[in-house]
Amino acid sequence: MAKGKLILICQSGGEFITKDDGTLSYERGEANAVNISHETLFDDLRLKLAQISNLDQKTISIKYFLPGNRKNLITLRNDKDLRRMIDFHGNSVTADIFVDGKEGFDHDAIKVHTNRDSGVKVAETVNHISAPSTAAATPDDALAVVYKSADSSSPSQTYTASPPSSENDAVSDSEYRPRSAPAVKAAGFDMDGSPADTVKKRRRTASWTIGAHGPTIAAVNDNDRDKRRRKKNNRGRSSLAVASNTLEQQRDSVKGTDDHGSPPRIAFGDDGSLPEQLVASWRDCINGVGQDFKSVKEFREALQKYAVANRFGYKLKKNESSRVSGICVEEGCSWHIYASWVPASESFRIKKLNNSHTCGGESWKNAHPARKLLVSVIKDKLRDSPHHKPKEIAKSISRDFGIELNYTQVRRGLGDAREQLQGPYKESYNRLPWFCEKLVETNPGSIAKLMTDDEKRFQRLFVSFHSSVQSFQNGCRPILLLNATPLKSKYQESLLTATAVDADDGFFPVSFAIVDTETEDSWHWFLEQLKSALTAPVPVTFVSDMEKGLKKSVHEVFENAYHGYSMYHLMESFKRNLRGPFHGEGRGVLPGKFLAAAHAVRLTGFKKFTEQIRQISSSAYDWVIQIEPEHWTSLLFRGEQYNYIVQNVAEPYNKVMDEKRESTIMQKIEALMKMISGIINTRQIESSKWTTKLTPSKENRLQEEALKAQGLRVFISSDVLFEVHDDSTHVVDIEKWECTCLEWKVNGIPCRHAIAALNSCGRSVYDYCSRQFTVENYMLTYSESINPIPGIGVGRLEKEDGELKVVPPANQQKKKEESKKEDPDKRTVTCSKCKELGHNKASCKATATE
């Protein structure tokens, strides 16, 4: 099947027969074939199927079987259901659908669709043929109508597990995925089909006014708020029904059917109005007394569409599960409606309707938008682009709907939409014990440690994958960069990371932790967990921001470790602290001079560059010399050389946290795992194409040195000692891998003098390069992947019990405010006149004494 295209075998006029094995067979029906794609709209398909089957489009129902399951019928009700069906049949050319409804097609309804391409194509009728399970792809414009035999059936496959109760419920891949279909996220089922559905509370929103582009939202004054609060709990008074709430989930509550319900996506015109064709199809949602609906929910939705199409506002005087009565919002208007549940026919029927308005259209000015409408619109936008910001959404809603929203309204709507999509933010913390258990189960040897306080509040989570630790110890240089990144959560947690440097100078994540707050104690704890994860006794060079003050913790936990200051953070701090006046070459050259001083391998070079800094700015010089040089210069640092790394190691982590700013803690952890897996997979593919012995960055450096080595004069002193004449004379010892220029020892790559010496005696320079820079070591670093954790991306898990295991940490901002209020060292004002506390001389009321 071409991607996104599917031939539907539309069967109608027959009936389902249940076989002995419980499967359903459709008998005595005829079939028509139509061609659809991902661009096909559900309303267009429904209209076309009603036309070719001669059925009333208002009563038509469309059902289908999942691949391999002929026991449970799935109902199509909206665009998302249709796209999901196409995805389920991604490996097939054809799919069976079953259409039912009252006979008699309304040919006037097709007129509103004649001016646009519906994406549904039908061809000529042919003789009766059984539809093959695998067919050749057919061009869109040459598709034949097929008749299918009554006892035909599709090949059997397995579909198990009861549908989840909401779209965020956890379902494993094996439980909820057709085995031959592509992976599709489990969506929720609407199982509430009774007319006794609970009437949901209506939330206060701002009111509409008429603007240049139609109805817009206006602010609600305090008096209106008070009135609405008084009416909120009074069921006897009228509650506002929202005529424009037409994007809410449109699910039939038919008992005994499975429903992948979700809000339909409705396209809006460039001018912000609803498409004319769609509005026209809504004008007959209410057609008079005696009209039946399957539930009160279906009636309310029909009434909302009808009001939008006919541009009037209404309010519900009675809004119960068994009866609903509504009147026009304009006082004195004659329009009213009444409907109630009829037990005998199990339907919700319109009993009274005065369909004439005497308000002259004034009611449309007083229509109110529903908060649910805005949440539904925002949900659709988040599905398309999860990283929408409030300002972007406000502009989009203003453009599409003509509704002007303030930041607070959009922010609240975003919160509600994300909670509906991914579950409550707080609930995600309760999944952390499950995550730790599953991580160790799916990645043996890994470490996941969770800490909470006595009140079960989250404190710390440490994660270290066994494969990452082994890759670091087997393939990387013994360098770990320590960094903290804000988790960008409402609870202000921090992400602590330990990142290695691979053979091509790329960053490789080794371990991470999430802590409630970044403190010296939390860093000490992180280092202790990291030590337990490392197995090789090789001394490690730790690199961190000088301002973090981690030197003490590093040496307390890792006795034989080295600690250096991050050149990225030193450079940033140096730039921030530059003070004038500047002389000579000026401020612009100072960062370069500072970096040159860091890379100097001799004391004379270090003094030379620091003196140049002093001549340009004495304050910059003072700042440089107060930093301990043994923690950042090539000249004095005793650990693994690292100060050539001037990139921000936190950048990939910051990017993930920015993209997942509004996501739950579990989704952020999932994103971190995907980032690490993505790095491993990408670099595995890249390195498989390399043909050199060294990694690209080191190969380039070697070639640059080899170019400089040309023309140098070499004098052989012994088998291992060479005298090389450049601007000065250098001695090369190829046995000790040393040159008096010191660059070979510092960089791990032969310098120009060493290359000249090796060439003179016919030896390969690659044999004298550090093994840590080879492609072999690089590929060893990325040889093992992280095993994914099934179900980690699911918003919610089914609760086995009601026990709360982990709750979010206390908000740090509140803690700061409380500490300020309770500060015992805060100065108390003492009156100099009466010597009492709490006031000063100016406000003292004591009587003056002689």
Summary of the structure (lengths in Angstrom):
residues: 850
radius of gyration: 36.2
end to end distance: 105.6
largest distance: 122.5
contacts: 2551
relative contact order: 0.07
helix: 35%
strand: 19%
